């Protein structure tokens, strides 16, 4: 059996995706917050940065692929250890999330200079509303609406729902379905979020994706499910998939980037229409899936670029960076030089702001990784290995 190892190009995809998420939030907050300073800023600059909103959808595909590969590899060997899986996920996800959430609710929400981030409500109300964040249901309770004690945590809710449901679904699937029925079921499952979006769009053609389609699990899980689907192909049909991608050649990454370009041109989170509301999440997930497969099966310039070691620190720090980057955004806003700027100076200023915020957020993320994430991850891995050892060890007398 092929034992898939580390895929360096996934670090590149993760690091770049995290960077563009930070850049998008910088473009979302800086010009409006300092409107007088950026009156001369060409509208095309923040519009272009904001068109890269799909960084989190790339994360979803990566999570779906990596988690799917772990679970499917276990199933291929004959069994799925639910306990070991959930132990690893618990120690990988919860410690940093709850640390940052608690600091957000009990410290930052009390400070007047951060009031905009919390919808302008008192810290007592932020505490009262934080139950949804602690239970990973804020994406359904609040959507992308304010006040929300950690509005950017919606994607973590989506991923947590995925972690909870996927082992159970795959366990049932492999128990009741045979042969190609597994592939058919996973393919059909990947269309479920698109179907929900179509139903919502049919009822309200003027809706924009940002407020409710964007944050909810059942309308935005395309990437996670497609990630599992390509993991299934790589684990159970690797030779066939390798032959198919080899025949496709450079068209694999070209089509992937074309998917991104189509979303940048015709999509968006704040515009109505059938493509933004129904199709764009699926299209960007297809593009990310193609780039994942390109790196696994092909050695070309895109694979080498994404596999460069320069992306590794960003990839390692990505979780902590995402959790904390909006605090850095607002911290930098408090001292960033005011204008008025000419058009070239405004462009230089916003780009410099993005780079500074990314550098500081990555540093904070790296510190969280070294001091919190990695120790808990190693501890969880040791516990998971003990559970696995008990499950495969012979019973007394055997």
Secondary structure as GFF3:
##gff-version 3
##sequence-region A 1 398
A	DSSP	alpha_helix	8	33	.	.	.	ID=ss1
A	DSSP	three_ten_helix	35	38	.	.	.	ID=ss2
A	DSSP	alpha_helix	43	50	.	.	.	ID=ss3
A	DSSP	alpha_helix	55	77	.	.	.	ID=ss4
A	DSSP	alpha_helix	82	89	.	.	.	ID=ss5
A	DSSP	pi_helix	90	94	.	.	.	ID=ss6
A	DSSP	alpha_helix	95	106	.	.	.	ID=ss7
A	DSSP	three_ten_helix	108	110	.	.	.	ID=ss8
A	DSSP	three_ten_helix	112	118	.	.	.	ID=ss9
A	DSSP	alpha_helix	123	129	.	.	.	ID=ss10
A	DSSP	alpha_helix	131	134	.	.	.	ID=ss11
A	DSSP	alpha_helix	138	141	.	.	.	ID=ss12
A	DSSP	three_ten_helix	151	153	.	.	.	ID=ss13
A	DSSP	alpha_helix	154	176	.	.	.	ID=ss14
A	DSSP	alpha_helix	180	190	.	.	.	ID=ss15
A	DSSP	alpha_helix	192	203	.	.	.	ID=ss16
A	DSSP	three_ten_helix	217	219	.	.	.	ID=ss17
A	DSSP	alpha_helix	222	236	.	.	.	ID=ss18
A	DSSP	alpha_helix	238	248	.	.	.	ID=ss19
A	DSSP	alpha_helix	251	266	.	.	.	ID=ss20
A	DSSP	alpha_helix	274	274	.	.	.	ID=ss21
A	DSSP	pi_helix	275	279	.	.	.	ID=ss22
A	DSSP	alpha_helix	280	297	.	.	.	ID=ss23
A	DSSP	alpha_helix	301	306	.	.	.	ID=ss24
A	DSSP	three_ten_helix	309	311	.	.	.	ID=ss25
A	DSSP	alpha_helix	312	335	.	.	.	ID=ss26
A	DSSP	alpha_helix	343	368	.	.	.	ID=ss27
A	DSSP	pi_helix	369	373	.	.	.	ID=ss28
A	DSSP	alpha_helix	374	392	.	.	.	ID=ss29
###
